[in-house]
Amino acid sequence: MKVSMLLDSGAFSAWTQQDVVDLDAYIDFIKANESDLEYYVNLDKIPGQYGGLQHAYHPTREEFEESARQGYKNYEHMLSRGIDPQKLIHVFHQHEDWSWLKRMVREIPYVGLSPSNDSTHPSKKKWLDECMMYTTDDQGFPLVKTHGFAVTSVVMMVRYPWYSCDSMSWRLSAGYGAIFIPDWNDKGEYIYDKPPIVTKVTIHGKNREIVRRLFESLSTDDKEMVVRYVESKGFKMGRSVMESGKEKVVEEGLVNSHHQREVINLIYFEDFLSRLVPFPHRRYMGKELLSQGFNFS
């Protein structure tokens, strides 16, 4: 089975390691593997210097401008080397001047939107709302394809008319011992128009912010709903006990299998995405309110 893949340039990882990505080598790699790649991201330039996790660096306006300018040059160079413009994603970053996004919407068919890693969730939402003022028409329908970088929230996925987005939340949650469970209504039906209930099922490990509930703390009825969902997807909860400070597997399942938790989380997202209105028919619904000065939630 052929897997649809989107290739990122690795610019951010290289930046954190104080390294650089060779643009022409990146282009050569794309060309050599083009049949296996559905889309690829332009090599953007990250502003400033990486200071480590404990020493956040805040680039100047001039550094943001220079990075935006260099990123556009890289995009144009990739096109000059024969890279398909319909498959090449150029990225607009939070804190860059809006004139760059306006230009992208005029000239580029597929635009990436990248909120700042150190921004709060409300700040990212406010910035993406502003992006929609340029990337959607008066009715909120998309003018271009957009890719959301690190869009980890299901609410964010629903809120904006993305063509695509990437997230590691399914994997990170599994690593934290948690699984995604769809919410349910009073009839006991699982629903996907509300955020999932991220439920920690392992018997060890620290609780993380992403985790909304602990399985062992749920009511009997809620536990039954979780187990029913798990079993409907072909999984077992499993069972482990702690002996002398170590986990002993009694029955293999989600409780003690990192891989199984990853798979069931991916299944949740597949089910969730299958219920979304497909691109380009999904609207950004907040444009009318934003134009009136409201920051809708």
C-alpha positions as CSV (number, residue, x, y, z in Angstrom):
1,M,0.0,0.0,0.0
2,K,1.4,3.4,-1.0
3,V,1.6,5.9,1.9
4,S,1.0,9.6,1.2
5,M,3.9,11.5,2.6
6,L,4.7,15.2,3.1
7,L,8.4,16.0,3.4
8,D,9.6,18.8,5.7
9,S,13.0,20.4,5.1
10,G,14.4,20.0,8.6
11,A,15.2,23.7,8.8
12,F,14.0,24.0,12.4
13,S,15.9,20.9,13.6
14,A,19.1,22.1,11.8
15,W,18.6,25.5,13.4
16,T,18.4,24.1,16.9
17,Q,21.7,22.2,16.2
18,Q,23.3,25.3,14.8
19,D,23.6,23.5,11.4
20,V,22.4,24.4,7.9
21,V,20.5,22.5,5.3
22,D,22.0,22.5,1.8
23,L,19.2,23.7,-0.4
24,D,20.4,22.1,-3.6
25,A,21.0,18.8,-1.9
26,Y,17.5,19.0,-0.5
27,I,16.1,19.6,-4.0
28,D,18.2,16.7,-5.4
29,F,16.7,14.5,-2.7
30,I,13.1,15.5,-3.6
31,K,13.8,14.8,-7.3
32,A,15.3,11.4,-6.5
33,N,12.2,10.4,-4.4
34,E,9.5,12.4,-6.0
35,S,7.3,9.4,-6.8
36,D,7.1,8.7,-3.1
37,L,6.3,12.3,-2.0
38,E,2.9,13.9,-2.3
39,Y,4.1,17.4,-1.1
40,Y,7.3,19.0,0.2
41,V,8.0,22.1,2.3
42,N,10.2,24.9,1.2
43,L,13.5,25.4,3.0
44,D,12.7,28.4,5.2
45,K,15.1,30.4,7.3
46,I,14.6,30.6,11.0
47,P,15.4,34.1,12.4
48,G,18.0,34.6,15.0
49,Q,20.1,32.1,16.9
50,Y,18.9,29.1,18.9
51,G,19.6,29.7,22.6
52,G,18.5,26.4,24.0
53,L,15.3,25.5,25.9
54,Q,16.3,27.6,28.9
55,H,17.3,30.7,27.0
56,A,14.6,31.7,24.6
57,Y,15.8,34.1,21.9
58,H,13.5,36.8,20.6
59,P,14.4,37.8,17.1
60,T,14.2,41.5,16.1
61,R,11.8,42.8,13.4
62,E,14.8,43.1,11.1
63,E,15.7,39.4,11.6
64,F,12.2,38.3,10.9
65,E,12.1,40.4,7.7
66,E,15.5,39.0,6.5
67,S,14.3,35.4,7.2
68,A,11.1,36.0,5.3
69,R,13.0,37.4,2.4
70,Q,15.5,34.5,2.3
71,G,12.7,32.0,2.6
72,Y,11.0,33.5,-0.5
73,K,14.3,33.4,-2.4
74,N,14.6,29.7,-1.5
75,Y,11.1,29.1,-2.8
76,E,11.9,30.8,-6.1
77,H,15.2,28.8,-6.4
78,M,13.3,25.5,-5.9
79,L,10.9,26.5,-8.6
80,S,13.8,27.4,-10.9
81,R,15.2,23.9,-10.4
82,G,11.9,22.3,-11.6
83,I,10.1,21.7,-8.4
84,D,6.3,21.4,-8.9
85,P,4.7,24.6,-7.5
86,Q,1.5,22.6,-6.9
87,K,3.4,20.4,-4.5
88,L,5.7,22.9,-2.9
89,I,4.6,24.5,0.4
90,H,6.0,27.9,1.4
91,V,5.6,28.8,5.1
92,F,4.4,32.0,6.7
93,H,5.6,32.3,10.3
94,Q,4.0,34.1,13.2
95,H,5.6,37.6,13.7
96,E,6.5,38.0,10.0
97,D,5.0,41.0,8.3
98,W,1.5,40.5,6.9
99,S,2.6,41.7,3.5
100,W,4.4,38.4,3.0
101,L,1.2,36.4,3.5
102,K,-0.7,38.7,1.2
103,R,2.0,38.0,-1.5
104,M,1.8,34.3,-0.9
105,V,-1.9,34.2,-1.3
106,R,-1.5,36.0,-4.7
107,E,1.4,33.9,-6.0
108,I,1.5,30.5,-4.2
109,P,-1.2,27.7,-4.4
110,Y,-0.2,26.0,-1.1
111,V,0.8,28.0,2.0
112,G,2.0,26.8,5.3
113,L,1.0,28.6,8.5
114,S,3.4,28.2,11.4
115,P,2.5,29.6,14.8
116,S,5.4,30.4,17.1
117,N,6.5,27.5,19.3
118,D,6.7,29.7,22.4
119,S,3.3,31.3,21.9
120,T,0.4,30.5,24.2
121,H,-2.7,28.7,22.8
122,P,-4.8,31.9,22.8
123,S,-2.0,33.8,21.0
124,K,-1.8,31.1,18.3
125,K,-5.6,31.1,17.9
126,K,-5.6,34.9,17.6
127,W,-2.8,34.9,15.0
128,L,-4.5,32.1,13.0
129,D,-7.8,34.0,13.1
130,E,-5.9,37.0,11.6
131,C,-4.3,34.7,8.9
132,M,-7.8,33.7,7.8
133,M,-8.5,37.3,6.9
134,Y,-6.1,36.9,4.1
135,T,-6.4,33.2,3.2
136,T,-10.2,32.9,2.9
137,D,-12.8,34.9,0.9
138,D,-15.6,37.0,2.2
139,Q,-17.7,33.9,3.0
140,G,-14.8,32.2,4.8
141,F,-14.0,29.7,2.0
142,P,-10.3,29.1,1.4
143,L,-8.5,31.0,-1.4
144,V,-5.5,28.7,-1.3
145,K,-4.5,25.4,0.2
146,T,-3.2,25.8,3.8
147,H,-1.1,23.5,5.9
148,G,-1.1,23.9,9.7
149,F,2.2,23.3,11.3
150,A,2.1,21.7,14.8
151,V,-1.7,22.0,15.0
152,T,-2.1,19.7,18.0
153,S,-5.6,20.7,19.1
154,V,-8.6,19.1,17.6
155,V,-10.4,22.4,18.1
156,M,-7.8,24.1,15.9
157,M,-8.3,21.4,13.2
158,V,-12.0,22.1,13.2
159,R,-11.8,25.9,13.5
160,Y,-9.9,26.5,10.3
161,P,-10.4,25.2,6.7
162,W,-7.1,23.4,6.4
163,Y,-6.1,21.3,3.4
164,S,-3.7,19.5,5.7
165,C,-2.0,19.8,9.1
166,D,0.6,17.9,11.1
167,S,0.6,17.0,14.8
168,M,2.5,14.8,17.2
169,S,-0.2,14.8,19.8
170,W,-1.3,11.2,19.0
171,R,2.2,10.0,19.6
172,L,3.1,12.2,22.6
173,S,-0.1,11.3,24.3
174,A,0.6,7.6,23.8
175,G,4.1,8.2,25.3
176,Y,2.5,9.8,28.3
177,G,0.3,6.7,28.8
178,A,-2.9,8.3,27.3
179,I,-5.4,7.5,24.6
180,F,-7.9,9.6,22.7
181,I,-11.5,8.7,23.4
182,P,-14.4,10.5,21.6
183,D,-16.8,12.3,23.8
184,W,-20.3,10.8,24.1
185,N,-23.9,12.2,24.4
186,D,-26.7,11.3,26.7
187,K,-27.7,8.4,24.4
188,G,-24.3,6.8,24.7
189,E,-23.3,7.7,21.2
190,Y,-19.7,8.7,20.5
191,I,-19.5,12.1,19.0
192,Y,-16.6,13.8,17.2
193,D,-17.8,17.5,17.2
194,K,-16.3,18.1,20.6
195,P,-12.7,17.7,21.8
196,P,-11.7,14.1,22.6
197,I,-11.2,13.0,26.2
198,V,-7.5,12.3,26.5
199,T,-7.4,9.6,29.2
200,K,-4.4,8.2,31.0
201,V,-4.6,4.4,31.2
202,T,-1.1,3.4,32.4
203,I,-0.4,2.7,36.1
204,H,2.8,4.7,36.2
205,G,4.4,7.9,34.9
206,K,3.7,11.5,35.6
207,N,0.5,13.3,34.6
208,R,0.9,15.8,31.7
209,E,-1.0,18.9,30.8
210,I,-2.4,17.2,27.7
211,V,-4.1,14.5,29.8
212,R,-7.6,15.4,30.7
213,R,-8.7,12.4,32.8
214,L,-7.2,9.4,34.6
215,F,-9.0,6.1,33.8
216,E,-8.9,4.9,37.4
217,S,-10.6,8.1,38.6
218,L,-13.6,7.8,36.2
219,S,-17.0,6.8,37.4
220,T,-18.1,3.2,36.7
221,D,-20.4,4.4,33.8
222,D,-17.6,6.5,32.3
223,K,-15.2,3.5,32.5
224,E,-17.7,1.4,30.7
225,M,-17.9,3.9,27.9
226,V,-14.1,4.0,27.5
227,V,-13.9,0.2,27.5
228,R,-16.7,-0.1,25.0
229,Y,-15.0,2.3,22.6
230,V,-11.6,0.5,23.1
231,E,-13.2,-2.9,22.4
232,S,-15.1,-1.6,19.4
233,K,-11.8,-0.7,17.8
234,G,-10.4,-4.2,18.4
235,F,-8.2,-3.5,21.4
236,K,-8.1,-4.6,25.0
237,M,-7.4,-2.4,28.0
238,G,-5.0,-5.0,29.4
239,R,-3.7,-5.2,33.0
240,S,-0.5,-4.5,34.8
241,V,0.5,-4.5,38.4
242,M,3.4,-2.9,40.2
243,E,5.8,-5.3,42.0
244,S,8.9,-4.0,43.8
245,G,8.6,-0.7,42.0
246,K,8.4,-2.4,38.5
247,E,5.5,-3.0,36.2
248,K,4.5,-6.6,35.7
249,V,2.3,-7.3,32.6
250,V,-0.6,-9.5,33.5
251,E,-2.5,-9.1,30.2
252,E,-1.1,-7.2,27.2
253,G,-3.2,-4.2,26.1
254,L,-3.4,-0.4,26.1
255,V,-2.3,-0.2,29.7
256,N,1.1,-1.5,29.0
257,S,1.6,-1.2,25.2
258,H,3.0,2.1,23.9
259,H,2.5,0.9,20.3
260,Q,-1.1,-0.1,20.8
261,R,-1.8,3.3,22.3
262,E,-0.3,5.0,19.2
263,V,-2.4,2.9,16.9
264,I,-5.7,3.5,18.7
265,N,-4.9,7.3,18.7
266,L,-4.3,7.2,15.0
267,I,-7.7,5.5,14.5
268,Y,-9.4,8.2,16.5
269,F,-7.9,10.9,14.1
270,E,-8.9,8.8,11.1
271,D,-12.5,8.7,12.4
272,F,-12.4,12.3,13.3
273,L,-11.1,13.5,9.9
274,S,-13.6,11.3,8.0
275,R,-16.4,13.4,9.6
276,L,-15.0,16.8,8.6
277,V,-16.5,18.6,5.6
278,P,-13.8,18.1,2.9
279,F,-11.6,20.8,1.5
280,P,-12.5,23.3,-0.1
281,H,-16.1,23.2,1.1
282,R,-15.3,23.8,4.8
283,R,-15.7,27.5,5.9
284,Y,-13.9,29.6,8.4
285,M,-16.9,30.6,10.4
286,G,-15.4,33.5,12.4
287,K,-14.7,36.0,9.6
288,E,-18.0,37.8,10.0
289,L,-17.4,38.3,13.8
290,L,-13.8,39.3,13.3
291,S,-14.8,41.9,10.8
292,Q,-17.1,43.4,13.5
293,G,-14.3,43.4,16.1
294,F,-15.2,40.3,18.0
295,N,-12.7,37.7,19.1
296,F,-15.1,34.7,19.0
297,S,-14.3,31.5,21.0
